[in-house]
Amino acid sequence: MTEAYVQVTTTTDSRQEAAALAKSAVRERLAACAQLVGPIASTYWWEGEIESAEEWMVVFKTTANQFEELAGLITENHSYDTPEIIATPVVAGSADYLGWVSEQTMAEDDTD
């Protein structure tokens, strides 16, 4: 069976928090890569009011098998009460790149 890949996104209110989430996910091998995008302007409903804020987006490149653990790491380390955690399937990609994602998201003892 072919491995499935996803891009997982979240947003934070600071570059520092975004960078910390990115580094944690890569260090734990829950993502092969994490990219920071921002600042971005967000407008959203929160507690019955329309809010606007400057945020930073983190885009994690990973396998579908890593999603639940990555979502847990984001939830545990995020400052928001309800953080955005969205997985978008990768429907196609370079075989070399996707192979690299698979290799980088294996636990170190799985690479023997």
ChimeraX attribute file (.defattr): number of C-alpha atoms within 10 A of each C-alpha:
attribute: neighborCount
match mode: 1-to-1
recipient: residues
	/A:1	3
	/A:2	4
	/A:3	10
	/A:4	15
	/A:5	23
	/A:6	21
	/A:7	20
	/A:8	23
	/A:9	21
	/A:10	22
	/A:11	24
	/A:12	22
	/A:13	17
	/A:14	15
	/A:15	18
	/A:16	11
	/A:17	17
	/A:18	24
	/A:19	18
	/A:20	12
	/A:21	24
	/A:22	22
	/A:23	16
	/A:24	17
	/A:25	24
	/A:26	19
	/A:27	14
	/A:28	16
	/A:29	21
	/A:30	28
	/A:31	28
	/A:32	22
	/A:33	19
	/A:34	24
	/A:35	14
	/A:36	18
	/A:37	14
	/A:38	14
	/A:39	15
	/A:40	12
	/A:41	10
	/A:42	12
	/A:43	10
	/A:44	10
	/A:45	9
	/A:46	9
	/A:47	6
	/A:48	7
	/A:49	8
	/A:50	9
	/A:51	11
	/A:52	12
	/A:53	13
	/A:54	14
	/A:55	19
	/A:56	22
	/A:57	22
	/A:58	24
	/A:59	21
	/A:60	25
	/A:61	25
	/A:62	30
	/A:63	24
	/A:64	18
	/A:65	14
	/A:66	16
	/A:67	21
	/A:68	11
	/A:69	13
	/A:70	24
	/A:71	20
	/A:72	12
	/A:73	16
	/A:74	20
	/A:75	18
	/A:76	10
	/A:77	12
	/A:78	20
	/A:79	13
	/A:80	12
	/A:81	7
	/A:82	8
	/A:83	15
	/A:84	17
	/A:85	16
	/A:86	14
	/A:87	19
	/A:88	11
	/A:89	13
	/A:90	15
	/A:91	8
	/A:92	9
	/A:93	10
	/A:94	8
	/A:95	9
	/A:96	9
	/A:97	10
	/A:98	20
	/A:99	12
	/A:100	13
	/A:101	20
	/A:102	19
	/A:103	15
	/A:104	20
	/A:105	23
	/A:106	17
	/A:107	12
	/A:108	11
	/A:109	6
	/A:110	8
	/A:111	8
	/A:112	5
